């Protein structure tokens, strides 16, 4: 602000006065692992679905391609779950890396393994002291231009705290913490630093998507949708337990077909109201009310404005014509008085 003489700018002064509310450096102590901005969420969704949809699709085409996109997401999720069931080969003989391979999913294990390798090759403990059962270490990080970080380890339960606050931002330990744990001869990752969302069996542990204290406050439709999600995750967990055992697969298939027949029989016996009433109950909409739908306002689509030209293109178009002018015809056609057609 001083460099560009903006001290009197009202907006910049207001933003500077509330800098503790929007600058990420002020949130180092706040757990932000997995934080997703609203713009990132919408942009990632648009980036995924734009490979399936076209601007001129009909409603039927949109629904069909939307189902294809959802099936692809389910396939990727199933593929990742299968990959996470296999324990990867470790790169070091350290027991703490073997523990990480057994705990984390395949994708997160790659990040944790990189931090463990960096702790071995690019960190160095300069100072160390023990006070009241807590070991204080001063770790030099070669990857951060030899910066020093303060790490404290409680020897009773290997509770580690690093000044870089990497765990609060990402959800897994940093290389400084792994260097300190290795110095303390820790063979396992402290379980208080293993978040459930990164574990290989996360979907088998937590099937309830809605907290129990909030379920009673939701509407009936929302509760039913939450139960649908819980049933889906329960069924997926059962399929993961079955695996590729043919006997268990046949038994599971028989149970599902029997359950399907029972559900269909009870549904056909109890169904007395038309389908429109089911739609009303599902979406809380009274379809019998008259609704007047107006055509939307016509708006210009993206890309209809003039193309932005680069500086090079503008300079080429505005470049003066340096060709010679004929003294006979006064034209710049690339000839002179000797070769002018009028002189012949």
FENURSUL-V781584 format. One line per field, one symbol per residue. ss: DSSP state (H for helix, E for strand, C for the rest). phi: phi as a letter, one per 30 degrees, with the letter a starting at -180 (. if undefined). burial: I if it has 9 or more other C-alpha atoms within 8 Angstrom, else O. Layout:
ss = ???
phi = ???
burial = ???
//
This chain:
ss = CCCCCCCCCHHHHHHHHCHHHCCHHHHCCCCCCCCCCHHHHHHHHHHHHCCCCCCCCCHHHHHHHHHHHHHHHHHHHHHHHHHHHCCCCCCCCCHHHHHHHHHECHHHHHHHHHHHHHHHHCEEEEEEEEECCEEEEEEEEHHHCCEEEEEEEECCCCEEEECCCHHHHHCCCCHHHHHHHHHCCCCCCCHHHCCHHHECCHHHHCCCCCCHHHHCCCCHHHHHHHHHHHHHHHHHHHHHHHCCCHHHHHHHHHHHHHHHHHHHHHHHHHCCCCHHHHHHHHHCCCCCCCCCCCCCCCCCCCCCCCCCCCHHHHHHHCCCCCCCCCCCCCCCCCCCCCCCHHHC
phi = .ddchcdcdddddddddcddcbddddcddcdbdidbdddddddddddddddccbdcddddddddddddddddddddddddddddddddddcbddddddddddcdddddddddddddddddcbbbdcbaabbhicccbccccddchhdcbcbbbdddbhdcbcddhddddcjbdcddddddddddidcbdeddccdddcddcddddccddceedcdddddddddddddeddddddddddddddicdddddddddddddddddddddddddddbcdddddddddchbcddddbcccddddbdddjdddddcddddddddcdddcddcddcchbccibbddcddddd
burial = OOOOOIOOOOOIIOOOOOOOOOOOOIOIOOIIIOOOOOOOIOOOOOOOIOOIIOOOIOOOOIOOIIOIIOOOOOOOOOOIIOOIOOOOOOOOOOOIIIIIIOOIIIOIIOOIIOIIIIIOOIIOIOOIOOOOOIIIIIIIIIOOOOOOIIIIIIIOOIIIIIOOIIIIIIIIIIIIIIIIIIOOOIIOIIOOIIIOOIIIOIOIOOIOOOOOOOIOOOOOIOIOOIOOIIOOIIOOIOOOOIOOOOOOIOOIOOOOOOOOOOOOOOOOOOOOOOOOOIIIIOOOOOOOOOOOOOOOOOOOOOOOOOOOOOOOOIOOOOOOOOOOIIOOOOOIOOIIIOOIOOOO
//
